[in-house]
């Protein structure tokens, strides 16, 4: 068994869609990044890449590669699943946390879990997504950005 953990941060800006966990969330701002800037999926992906000992997300999906400009992070999750397969691993479980002041994440969490489980070909019971706010403190609390954290456990396929 191998453990991976990660954190991802993106700035909230006007003129971008807010996509978290593969869900387009109605809001006046979105996350800034080379891809769709899905902070949750980026943390999940990097935790899995780390657990496999394959460096980091930027090594595999560099932000200066035009192929990844505007790409859906669900597509990157699919590619990460292929990496798991190629290396003989399967997901045991993932626990993740989104830290964003607004909008509330609760209405979207079940769909986020479904999206992650589908991309990783595992049961939804193996995926946990939580959300919290900055309570007005720091850049998250001021509504300037979002952070997501993920911890995963993977194991060699039997």
N, C-alpha and C positions, 0 to 999 in steps of 0.2 A: 504494500500500500504506500502511496505517496501523497503528501499534502502540498497544496499550493495556495498562496494568498496574494491578493493584489488590491490596489487602490487606483482609481482613475478620477481625474478632475477636469471639468470643462466650464468655461465661462458662459453665462447666459447673455444672449444678445438679441436685439430685434432683427426681424427679417429672416429668421431660421425657424424650421419646424422643430418642435420639442418631441424627440423620440427617445423613449426610455424603455428598455426591455423589449424592443421591437414594436412598441405601441406608440402610435402618433397621438399625442395628448394635446387637446385644445388649450392654447396659452398664447399670450402676446409675445413671448420670447422663446428662443430655442437655444440649444447648446452649440457652441462654436467649435468647429474642428474640420479636418481634411475630409473625413468620411461623414456619416450622418451624426457623428459625435455622441453615440449612444453610450453614455457614461456607465450604465449598468452592464451592458454586454461587453464593453471593453474590459471592465474589472473581471468579469467571469472568464472571458477568453484568456486574459493574461494569467489568471490563477491556474488555469488548466495547462497553459504553455509552461509556466513555471514548475508545476508539479511533474511534468514530463522531463524537466531539465533542459528545455530547448530555448533558453535565453528569455526574450520578452516579446511583447506584441509588436513593437517597432521593428524588430529583426525580421518578422514574417510578413508584416503589413505596414511598410514604411510610409510615413506621412508626406514623403517627397516623391512618391511613386504615383504618376497620373492614373494608373489602373485602379487606385483606391479612392480617387477623388469623388466624393459624394456617394460612395458605395454604402449599401445597407449593411449594418453590423450583423444582421441575420445571415447574410452571405459569408461574413467573416466567421461567424459561429459555425456554419456548415463546413468551412475549410478547417476549422479547429477540430471538429468531429473527425474529419478525414485524417488529421494528424494523430488523433487518439487511436483510430483504427490502424493506421500504418505502424504505430509503435506498440500495438497490442494492449491498449488500455481501455477501460470503461469507467464511466462515472459511478462512484458510490453515492456521493451527495455533494450538493453545493449549498452554502449558506451565504446570503448576500444582504447588503444594506444600502439603501439610497438615502443620501442626506441632501435634502432640497427644501427650501422654505415654502415655495408655492410652485405649482398647484399641489393639492393633496394627491397622494399616490394611491390611497386605498382603493378607489374604484377600478384601478388598472392592474393591480398586483396579480390577480388570478390569471389574466391574459399574459402578463409577463412570464409567469411561471410556465404556462402552457407553451409559449414561444421558445423558452429555453429548453424545456423538456423535449419538444419536437426536434429542435436543432441538434440536440445531443443524443437523440434516440433512446431516451430513458423515461421512466415514469415520473409524472408530476410530483409524486410524493418524495422524490429525491432532490427536488429543487425548492429552496426557501428564499423568499424575497421579503424584506422588511423595509420600512421607511421611517424616517425621523426628520425633524426640522432643526434649524439652527437657533430657534427661540430668539431671533433678533440679534444674535451675536455672530461676529465674524463675517466673512464674505458670503457664506451660505445664508446666514440670518438676514443679511442686507439684500438678499435676492440677486447677488452678482454671479452666482455659479452653483454647481452641484458637485458632490463627491459620491462615489460608490465604492464599496468594499466588497470583496468576495473571498471566500475560503472554500477550497474544494478538496475532496478526497477521491483519488482514483486508485484503481487496482488493475493488475494484469488480468486479462480475460482468462477464464477457466477453460 
